[in-house]
Amino acid sequence: MKNYYKLENGTISMATPYKELAEKCGCNLQTDKNILRGYDGHLYFENELPEKPQSIINAERIEELKGFLAAADYWGQKYIDGEYTDDEWNEKKALRKAWREEIRQLEGE
């Protein structure tokens, strides 16, 4: 089944599979393959999808890095238990330090 969509101010304001209703509302025929969800949760036609602001990109990267840090917390326990050599532990500490520095830099932007 084809759907009909109406675009207003860059976002999809209406969707219907009913041709008569679509014609009354001024909808254009589009396929669902042309519809994407934007960073803001709104639906857009593919060619109308807005770029993410840098602040959103930074926030997503910060969350990703914090996830890496949380997932890597067990490395310290493994080192304490003797499962890592000093060299392996130093590599992991350097990686965690780099993540924290990147978080601080992104939070400052």
Short mmCIF file of the C-alpha atoms (twelve columns), coordinates in Angstrom:
data_MODEL
# 
_entry.id   MODEL 
# 
loop_
_atom_site.group_PDB 
_atom_site.id 
_atom_site.type_symbol 
_atom_site.label_atom_id 
_atom_site.label_alt_id 
_atom_site.label_comp_id 
_atom_site.label_asym_id 
_atom_site.label_seq_id 
_atom_site.Cartn_x 
_atom_site.Cartn_y 
_atom_site.Cartn_z 
_atom_site.pdbx_PDB_model_num 
ATOM 1   C CA . MET A 1   0.000  0.000   0.000  1 
ATOM 2   C CA . LYS A 2   1.285  3.449   -0.883 1 
ATOM 3   C CA . ASN A 3   1.132  6.232   1.623  1 
ATOM 4   C CA . TYR A 4   0.568  9.925   1.060  1 
ATOM 5   C CA . TYR A 5   2.506  12.519  3.048  1 
ATOM 6   C CA . LYS A 6   2.243  16.252  3.501  1 
ATOM 7   C CA . LEU A 7   5.359  18.279  4.175  1 
ATOM 8   C CA . GLU A 8   5.145  21.537  6.152  1 
ATOM 9   C CA . ASN A 9   8.142  23.532  7.332  1 
ATOM 10  C CA . GLY A 10  10.446 20.647  6.520  1 
ATOM 11  C CA . THR A 11  8.617  18.038  8.615  1 
ATOM 12  C CA . ILE A 12  5.881  15.618  7.722  1 
ATOM 13  C CA . SER A 13  2.662  17.009  9.122  1 
ATOM 14  C CA . MET A 14  0.318  14.315  7.869  1 
ATOM 15  C CA . ALA A 15  0.417  10.760  6.548  1 
ATOM 16  C CA . THR A 16  -2.480 8.742   5.201  1 
ATOM 17  C CA . PRO A 17  -3.006 5.703   2.993  1 
ATOM 18  C CA . TYR A 18  -6.326 7.158   1.765  1 
ATOM 19  C CA . LYS A 19  -6.065 8.825   -1.620 1 
ATOM 20  C CA . GLU A 20  -9.214 10.925  -1.240 1 
ATOM 21  C CA . LEU A 21  -8.087 12.360  2.093  1 
ATOM 22  C CA . ALA A 22  -4.604 12.954  0.726  1 
ATOM 23  C CA . GLU A 23  -5.980 14.915  -2.221 1 
ATOM 24  C CA . LYS A 24  -8.160 17.087  0.057  1 
ATOM 25  C CA . CYS A 25  -5.170 17.863  2.275  1 
ATOM 26  C CA . GLY A 26  -2.724 18.506  -0.539 1 
ATOM 27  C CA . CYS A 27  -0.495 15.522  0.179  1 
ATOM 28  C CA . ASN A 28  2.078  14.252  -2.285 1 
ATOM 29  C CA . LEU A 29  2.472  10.610  -3.175 1 
ATOM 30  C CA . GLN A 30  5.644  9.257   -1.627 1 
ATOM 31  C CA . THR A 31  6.922  5.816   -0.745 1 
ATOM 32  C CA . ASP A 32  7.952  4.911   2.766  1 
ATOM 33  C CA . LYS A 33  11.502 4.481   1.462  1 
ATOM 34  C CA . ASN A 34  11.710 8.278   1.156  1 
ATOM 35  C CA . ILE A 35  10.851 8.819   4.834  1 
ATOM 36  C CA . LEU A 36  13.549 9.123   7.493  1 
ATOM 37  C CA . ARG A 37  13.428 9.970   11.196 1 
ATOM 38  C CA . GLY A 38  15.504 13.018  12.035 1 
ATOM 39  C CA . TYR A 39  17.696 13.559  15.084 1 
ATOM 40  C CA . ASP A 40  14.784 15.471  16.650 1 
ATOM 41  C CA . GLY A 41  12.349 12.564  16.321 1 
ATOM 42  C CA . HIS A 42  10.332 14.145  13.499 1 
ATOM 43  C CA . LEU A 43  9.764  12.416  10.188 1 
ATOM 44  C CA . TYR A 44  11.215 14.006  7.067  1 
ATOM 45  C CA . PHE A 45  11.391 13.307  3.383  1 
ATOM 46  C CA . GLU A 46  14.871 12.060  2.598  1 
ATOM 47  C CA . ASN A 47  15.847 15.204  0.707  1 
ATOM 48  C CA . GLU A 48  14.546 17.460  3.536  1 
ATOM 49  C CA . LEU A 49  16.393 15.773  6.422  1 
ATOM 50  C CA . PRO A 50  18.155 18.499  8.457  1 
ATOM 51  C CA . GLU A 51  21.773 18.149  9.512  1 
ATOM 52  C CA . LYS A 52  22.430 17.538  13.173 1 
ATOM 53  C CA . PRO A 53  23.734 20.579  15.020 1 
ATOM 54  C CA . GLN A 54  27.266 20.214  16.376 1 
ATOM 55  C CA . SER A 55  25.892 20.344  19.933 1 
ATOM 56  C CA . ILE A 56  23.834 17.186  19.269 1 
ATOM 57  C CA . ILE A 57  26.811 15.433  17.655 1 
ATOM 58  C CA . ASN A 58  28.968 16.342  20.667 1 
ATOM 59  C CA . ALA A 59  26.325 15.138  23.148 1 
ATOM 60  C CA . GLU A 60  26.036 11.803  21.344 1 
ATOM 61  C CA . ARG A 61  29.816 11.355  21.319 1 
ATOM 62  C CA . ILE A 62  30.015 12.196  25.038 1 
ATOM 63  C CA . GLU A 63  27.397 9.542   25.799 1 
ATOM 64  C CA . GLU A 64  29.299 7.038   23.674 1 
ATOM 65  C CA . LEU A 65  32.579 7.781   25.491 1 
ATOM 66  C CA . LYS A 66  30.917 7.574   28.901 1 
ATOM 67  C CA . GLY A 67  29.541 4.194   27.842 1 
ATOM 68  C CA . PHE A 68  33.049 3.072   26.921 1 
ATOM 69  C CA . LEU A 69  34.316 4.197   30.327 1 
ATOM 70  C CA . ALA A 70  31.527 2.425   32.187 1 
ATOM 71  C CA . ALA A 71  32.036 -0.766  30.188 1 
ATOM 72  C CA . ALA A 72  35.784 -0.644  30.866 1 
ATOM 73  C CA . ASP A 73  35.482 -0.276  34.654 1 
ATOM 74  C CA . TYR A 74  36.112 -3.969  35.052 1 
ATOM 75  C CA . TRP A 75  39.645 -3.535  33.631 1 
ATOM 76  C CA . GLY A 76  40.820 -2.151  36.980 1 
ATOM 77  C CA . GLN A 77  39.502 -5.173  38.819 1 
ATOM 78  C CA . LYS A 78  41.162 -7.516  36.341 1 
ATOM 79  C CA . TYR A 79  44.464 -5.697  36.911 1 
ATOM 80  C CA . ILE A 80  44.063 -5.997  40.675 1 
ATOM 81  C CA . ASP A 81  43.362 -9.715  40.257 1 
ATOM 82  C CA . GLY A 82  46.572 -10.089 38.245 1 
ATOM 83  C CA . GLU A 83  44.954 -10.754 34.880 1 
ATOM 84  C CA . TYR A 84  46.804 -7.864  33.203 1 
ATOM 85  C CA . THR A 85  50.505 -7.153  33.128 1 
ATOM 86  C CA . ASP A 86  51.708 -3.659  34.028 1 
ATOM 87  C CA . ASP A 87  52.213 -2.890  30.333 1 
ATOM 88  C CA . GLU A 88  48.681 -4.032  29.431 1 
ATOM 89  C CA . TRP A 89  47.235 -2.022  32.303 1 
ATOM 90  C CA . ASN A 90  49.175 1.100   31.274 1 
ATOM 91  C CA . GLU A 91  47.754 0.817   27.741 1 
ATOM 92  C CA . LYS A 92  44.227 0.562   29.123 1 
ATOM 93  C CA . LYS A 93  44.779 3.483   31.496 1 
ATOM 94  C CA . ALA A 94  46.040 5.606   28.603 1 
ATOM 95  C CA . LEU A 95  42.940 4.742   26.587 1 
ATOM 96  C CA . ARG A 96  40.634 5.672   29.472 1 
ATOM 97  C CA . LYS A 97  42.567 8.917   29.984 1 
ATOM 98  C CA . ALA A 98  42.147 9.796   26.303 1 
ATOM 99  C CA . TRP A 99  38.384 9.171   26.544 1 
ATOM 100 C CA . ARG A 100 38.099 11.431  29.604 1 
ATOM 101 C CA . GLU A 101 40.121 14.173  27.884 1 
ATOM 102 C CA . GLU A 102 37.889 13.977  24.814 1 
ATOM 103 C CA . ILE A 103 34.787 14.227  27.037 1 
ATOM 104 C CA . ARG A 104 36.198 17.348  28.736 1 
ATOM 105 C CA . GLN A 105 37.014 18.921  25.380 1 
ATOM 106 C CA . LEU A 106 33.535 18.205  23.960 1 
ATOM 107 C CA . GLU A 107 31.837 19.490  27.104 1 
ATOM 108 C CA . GLY A 108 33.797 22.726  26.760 1 
ATOM 109 C CA . GLU A 109 32.584 23.362  23.203 1 
# 
